[in-house]
Amino acid sequence: MGTDKSSVPNRLGPVKFSVGVIAGNKTVNPVLSWLIPGVNDGKVSVNRAKVIGMKDFIVMPYSHAFIMRQEAVIEQVVHFIQQGYFAR
């Protein structure tokens, strides 16, 4: 997907719908994690996961590859869909 100015995600502009972003901050690959600036999940930095126009944002203690399988993450997704924000 890319992160430079001409990449597809950066050309889309701010989101214009209700979106919540969940980022991970744990890694299973410390070498890759070391190469990514700041807190990250081994693939994406927490700061790069943010989207202009997002309604809510939460960081959870899971790695990129397995975050979607975590019960706590699934519960946050359901909460966002039902309430419009993540549970704190």
C-alpha positions in Angstrom: 0.0 0.0 0.0 2.8 2.4 0.8 3.1 5.5 2.9 4.6 8.1 0.6 2.6 11.1 -0.6 1.6 9.4 -3.9 0.5 6.1 -2.3 -3.1 5.1 -2.7 -4.0 5.5 1.1 -2.6 9.0 1.1 -4.4 10.1 -2.0 -7.8 9.1 -0.7 -8.0 12.0 1.8 -9.9 12.1 5.1 -12.5 9.5 5.8 -16.0 10.7 5.5 -17.7 7.9 7.4 -17.6 6.6 10.9 -14.4 4.6 11.3 -12.5 3.3 14.3 -8.9 2.2 14.1 -7.3 -0.5 16.2 -3.5 -0.6 16.3 -1.3 -3.2 17.9 1.8 -2.5 19.9 3.4 -5.9 20.3 5.5 -7.8 17.9 6.6 -11.4 17.2 9.5 -10.2 15.2 11.8 -7.9 17.1 14.1 -7.3 14.1 11.3 -5.9 12.0 10.0 -4.0 14.9 13.4 -2.4 15.5 13.3 -1.1 11.9 10.0 0.7 12.4 10.2 4.1 14.1 8.2 4.4 17.4 5.7 2.0 18.9 4.6 -0.6 16.4 3.2 -4.1 15.9 6.0 -5.5 13.8 4.5 -4.2 10.6 3.0 -0.8 11.1 3.8 2.0 13.6 1.0 3.1 15.8 1.2 6.6 14.5 0.9 5.4 10.8 -2.2 3.5 11.6 -4.1 6.7 12.3 -6.4 8.1 9.6 -7.5 11.7 9.2 -11.2 11.8 10.0 -11.4 8.7 12.1 -14.0 8.7 14.9 -12.0 6.7 17.5 -8.6 5.1 17.9 -7.3 2.5 20.3 -4.0 0.6 20.8 -4.1 -3.0 22.0 -1.3 -5.3 23.1 -1.2 -7.6 20.1 0.9 -8.2 17.0 -0.1 -7.4 13.4 -0.5 -11.0 12.3 -2.8 -12.1 15.1 -4.7 -9.0 16.3 -7.9 -9.8 14.5 -8.2 -13.2 16.2 -8.1 -11.8 19.8 -11.3 -11.9 21.8 -10.6 -8.5 23.3 -10.2 -6.9 19.8 -13.4 -8.6 18.6 -15.2 -7.2 21.6 -13.9 -3.7 20.8 -15.1 -4.0 17.1 -18.6 -5.0 18.2 -18.6 -2.2 20.7 -17.6 0.3 18.1 -20.3 -0.9 15.7 -23.0 -0.7 18.3 -21.9 2.5 20.1 -19.8 4.4 17.7 -16.7 4.4 19.9 -14.4 1.9 21.6 -14.9 0.8 25.2 -12.5 2.3 27.7 
